[in-house]
Amino acid sequence: MGSRHDYNCFGCSPFNEIGLQLDFWENGDELVAKWQPRKSLEGWSDVVHGGIQAALLDELAGWIVLIKMKTSGVTSSLNVRYIKPVNISKGEITVKGKVESVNKKLVTISAALIDGEGTECATAELVYFCFPENIARTKYHYPGIEAFYTNENRFD
């Protein structure tokens, strides 16, 4: 994922102080992250900003491509359905998703955002364009699937 000095992803870098700092693990065919919302990322009072919700869902989908598709890719489309407000006061948020279908270089991913009380607050359908693994490695710094595993189900 790069050295400490150049790994600054808003979604997942632990070195980006203003970022989301997401950490992922596998649960069967799903990828899951837990995230503690911060007041500094609210839109309306006590509600996580919709753009941050979309970023959480998109980051999860990007990691699904890295782990489940074993390559890298880019977002082609992101369709979010905001169902209920995500209240910061309800605590830790769960973001989860999985591959729904693959059509050549396009992968369709479903994702959901669940609040601290277990209520599904947003869902998304994302389509990612996946690079062939050799292109992902040479042009986009994809380190290979083995680089992500630190133990049985968690990633670096």
KEDREN-997103 format. One record per residue (C-alpha): residue in one letter; residue number from 1; x, y, z. Coordinates in Angstrom, 1 decimal. Layout:
N
residu: a, num: NUM, east: X, north: Y, up: Z
...
This chain:
156
residu: m, num: 1, east: 0.0, north: 0.0, up: 0.0
residu: g, num: 2, east: 3.0, north: 2.3, up: -0.1
residu: s, num: 3, east: 5.3, north: 3.7, up: 2.5
residu: r, num: 4, east: 4.1, north: 5.7, up: 5.4
residu: h, num: 5, east: 5.1, north: 8.9, up: 3.7
residu: d, num: 6, east: 3.1, north: 8.4, up: 0.5
residu: y, num: 7, east: 0.1, north: 6.3, up: 1.6
residu: n, num: 8, east: -2.4, north: 9.0, up: 2.3
residu: c, num: 9, east: -5.7, north: 7.5, up: 1.1
residu: f, num: 10, east: -8.7, north: 9.4, up: 2.5
residu: g, num: 11, east: -10.6, north: 6.1, up: 2.9
residu: c, num: 12, east: -8.2, north: 3.7, up: 4.5
residu: s, num: 13, east: -4.8, north: 5.2, up: 5.3
residu: p, num: 14, east: -4.1, north: 5.1, up: 9.1
residu: f, num: 15, east: -1.7, north: 8.0, up: 8.5
residu: n, num: 16, east: -4.3, north: 10.4, up: 7.1
residu: e, num: 17, east: -5.5, north: 12.3, up: 10.2
residu: i, num: 18, east: -8.6, north: 13.7, up: 8.6
residu: g, num: 19, east: -9.4, north: 10.5, up: 6.7
residu: l, num: 20, east: -11.8, north: 7.7, up: 7.5
residu: q, num: 21, east: -9.0, north: 5.2, up: 8.4
residu: l, num: 22, east: -11.1, north: 2.1, up: 7.6
residu: d, num: 23, east: -9.9, north: -1.3, up: 8.4
residu: f, num: 24, east: -11.5, north: -4.3, up: 6.6
residu: w, num: 25, east: -11.9, north: -8.0, up: 7.2
residu: e, num: 26, east: -13.6, north: -10.9, up: 5.4
residu: n, num: 27, east: -16.8, north: -12.6, up: 6.5
residu: g, num: 28, east: -17.4, north: -15.3, up: 4.0
residu: d, num: 29, east: -18.1, north: -13.7, up: 0.7
residu: e, num: 30, east: -18.5, north: -10.3, up: 2.3
residu: l, num: 31, east: -16.0, north: -7.6, up: 3.2
residu: v, num: 32, east: -16.8, north: -5.7, up: 6.4
residu: a, num: 33, east: -15.5, north: -2.5, up: 8.1
residu: k, num: 34, east: -16.5, north: -0.9, up: 11.4
residu: w, num: 35, east: -16.2, north: 2.9, up: 11.7
residu: q, num: 36, east: -16.7, north: 5.3, up: 14.5
residu: p, num: 37, east: -18.4, north: 8.5, up: 13.1
residu: r, num: 38, east: -17.0, north: 11.9, up: 14.1
residu: k, num: 39, east: -18.9, north: 15.1, up: 14.7
residu: s, num: 40, east: -16.6, north: 16.8, up: 12.3
residu: l, num: 41, east: -18.1, north: 14.8, up: 9.5
residu: e, num: 42, east: -21.7, north: 15.6, up: 10.1
residu: g, num: 43, east: -24.0, north: 17.3, up: 7.6
residu: w, num: 44, east: -27.2, north: 18.1, up: 9.5
residu: s, num: 45, east: -26.9, north: 18.0, up: 13.3
residu: d, num: 46, east: -26.0, north: 14.5, up: 14.5
residu: v, num: 47, east: -26.2, north: 13.1, up: 11.0
residu: v, num: 48, east: -23.2, north: 11.7, up: 9.0
residu: h, num: 49, east: -22.9, north: 13.8, up: 5.8
residu: g, num: 50, east: -24.3, north: 12.0, up: 2.8
residu: g, num: 51, east: -21.0, north: 12.5, up: 0.9
residu: i, num: 52, east: -19.1, north: 10.7, up: 3.7
residu: q, num: 53, east: -21.6, north: 7.9, up: 3.6
residu: a, num: 54, east: -21.0, north: 7.5, up: -0.1
residu: a, num: 55, east: -17.2, north: 7.6, up: 0.5
residu: l, num: 56, east: -17.6, north: 4.8, up: 3.1
residu: l, num: 57, east: -19.5, north: 2.6, up: 0.6
residu: d, num: 58, east: -17.1, north: 3.4, up: -2.3
residu: e, num: 59, east: -14.0, north: 2.7, up: -0.2
residu: l, num: 60, east: -15.5, north: -0.7, up: 0.8
residu: a, num: 61, east: -16.2, north: -1.5, up: -2.9
residu: g, num: 62, east: -12.7, north: -0.6, up: -3.8
residu: w, num: 63, east: -11.3, north: -3.0, up: -1.2
residu: i, num: 64, east: -13.7, north: -5.7, up: -2.5
residu: v, num: 65, east: -12.0, north: -5.3, up: -5.9
residu: l, num: 66, east: -8.6, north: -5.6, up: -4.2
residu: i, num: 67, east: -9.4, north: -8.6, up: -2.2
residu: k, num: 68, east: -12.2, north: -10.5, up: -3.9
residu: m, num: 69, east: -11.3, north: -9.7, up: -7.5
residu: k, num: 70, east: -7.5, north: -9.8, up: -6.8
residu: t, num: 71, east: -6.7, north: -6.7, up: -8.8
residu: s, num: 72, east: -7.3, north: -3.0, up: -8.7
residu: g, num: 73, east: -9.9, north: -0.9, up: -10.4
residu: v, num: 74, east: -11.8, north: 2.4, up: -10.6
residu: t, num: 75, east: -15.4, north: 3.3, up: -9.8
residu: s, num: 76, east: -17.5, north: 3.4, up: -12.9
residu: s, num: 77, east: -20.8, north: 4.2, up: -11.1
residu: l, num: 78, east: -22.0, north: 4.6, up: -7.6
residu: n, num: 79, east: -25.8, north: 4.6, up: -6.9
residu: v, num: 80, east: -26.6, north: 5.3, up: -3.3
residu: r, num: 81, east: -30.0, north: 4.9, up: -1.7
residu: y, num: 82, east: -30.3, north: 6.9, up: 1.5
residu: i, num: 83, east: -32.9, north: 5.2, up: 3.6
residu: k, num: 84, east: -32.6, north: 6.7, up: 7.0
residu: p, num: 85, east: -30.3, north: 9.2, up: 8.7
residu: v, num: 86, east: -27.1, north: 7.9, up: 10.1
residu: n, num: 87, east: -27.0, north: 9.4, up: 13.5
residu: i, num: 88, east: -23.5, north: 10.0, up: 15.0
residu: s, num: 89, east: -25.0, north: 9.5, up: 18.5
residu: k, num: 90, east: -25.9, north: 5.9, up: 17.7
residu: g, num: 91, east: -22.2, north: 4.9, up: 17.6
residu: e, num: 92, east: -20.1, north: 2.6, up: 15.5
residu: i, num: 93, east: -21.2, north: 2.1, up: 11.9
residu: t, num: 94, east: -20.8, north: -1.2, up: 10.0
residu: v, num: 95, east: -20.2, north: -1.1, up: 6.2
residu: k, num: 96, east: -20.4, north: -4.4, up: 4.4
residu: g, num: 97, east: -20.7, north: -5.6, up: 0.8
residu: k, num: 98, east: -20.0, north: -8.3, up: -1.7
residu: v, num: 99, east: -19.6, north: -9.0, up: -5.4
residu: e, num: 100, east: -23.0, north: -9.5, up: -7.1
residu: s, num: 101, east: -21.8, north: -10.2, up: -10.7
residu: v, num: 102, east: -18.9, north: -10.0, up: -13.0
residu: n, num: 103, east: -19.2, north: -9.1, up: -16.7
residu: k, num: 104, east: -15.8, north: -9.1, up: -18.4
residu: k, num: 105, east: -13.9, north: -6.2, up: -16.7
residu: l, num: 106, east: -16.9, north: -4.8, up: -14.9
residu: v, num: 107, east: -17.8, north: -6.0, up: -11.4
residu: t, num: 108, east: -21.1, north: -5.1, up: -9.8
residu: i, num: 109, east: -21.0, north: -4.8, up: -6.0
residu: s, num: 110, east: -23.7, north: -4.4, up: -3.4
residu: a, num: 111, east: -23.0, north: -2.5, up: -0.2
residu: a, num: 112, east: -24.9, north: -1.4, up: 2.9
residu: l, num: 113, east: -24.3, north: 1.0, up: 5.8
residu: i, num: 114, east: -25.7, north: 0.0, up: 9.1
residu: d, num: 115, east: -25.9, north: 2.3, up: 12.1
residu: g, num: 116, east: -24.9, north: 1.5, up: 15.7
residu: e, num: 117, east: -28.3, north: 0.2, up: 16.5
residu: g, num: 118, east: -28.3, north: -2.3, up: 13.6
residu: t, num: 119, east: -30.6, north: -0.3, up: 11.3
residu: e, num: 120, east: -29.7, north: -0.4, up: 7.6
residu: c, num: 121, east: -29.5, north: 3.3, up: 6.7
residu: a, num: 122, east: -28.0, north: 3.3, up: 3.2
residu: t, num: 123, east: -27.4, north: 0.9, up: 0.4
residu: a, num: 124, east: -25.4, north: 1.2, up: -2.8
residu: e, num: 125, east: -24.9, north: -0.6, up: -6.1
residu: l, num: 126, east: -21.4, north: 0.1, up: -7.4
residu: v, num: 127, east: -19.9, north: -0.9, up: -10.7
residu: y, num: 128, east: -16.1, north: -1.0, up: -10.9
residu: f, num: 129, east: -13.9, north: -1.3, up: -13.9
residu: c, num: 130, east: -11.2, north: -3.9, up: -13.0
residu: f, num: 131, east: -7.7, north: -3.7, up: -14.5
residu: p, num: 132, east: -6.0, north: -7.0, up: -15.6
residu: e, num: 133, east: -3.8, north: -8.0, up: -12.7
residu: n, num: 134, east: -0.5, north: -7.4, up: -14.7
residu: i, num: 135, east: -1.6, north: -3.9, up: -15.5
residu: a, num: 136, east: -2.8, north: -3.3, up: -11.9
residu: r, num: 137, east: 0.7, north: -4.4, up: -10.7
residu: t, num: 138, east: 2.8, north: -2.4, up: -13.2
residu: k, num: 139, east: 0.8, north: 0.8, up: -13.6
residu: y, num: 140, east: -1.3, north: 1.1, up: -10.4
residu: h, num: 141, east: 1.0, north: -0.4, up: -7.7
residu: y, num: 142, east: -1.2, north: -3.4, up: -6.9
residu: p, num: 143, east: 1.0, north: -5.5, up: -4.7
residu: g, num: 144, east: -0.8, north: -8.8, up: -5.2
residu: i, num: 145, east: -3.4, north: -10.4, up: -3.0
residu: e, num: 146, east: -0.8, north: -11.9, up: -0.6
residu: a, num: 147, east: 0.3, north: -8.4, up: 0.5
residu: f, num: 148, east: -3.1, north: -7.8, up: 2.2
residu: y, num: 149, east: -3.2, north: -10.6, up: 4.6
residu: t, num: 150, east: -1.7, north: -10.3, up: 8.1
residu: n, num: 151, east: -3.7, north: -13.2, up: 9.6
residu: e, num: 152, east: -6.6, north: -15.4, up: 8.7
residu: n, num: 153, east: -9.3, north: -12.8, up: 7.9
residu: r, num: 154, east: -7.7, north: -9.3, up: 8.4
residu: f, num: 155, east: -5.7, north: -7.1, up: 6.1
residu: d, num: 156, east: -2.9, north: -4.6, up: 6.5
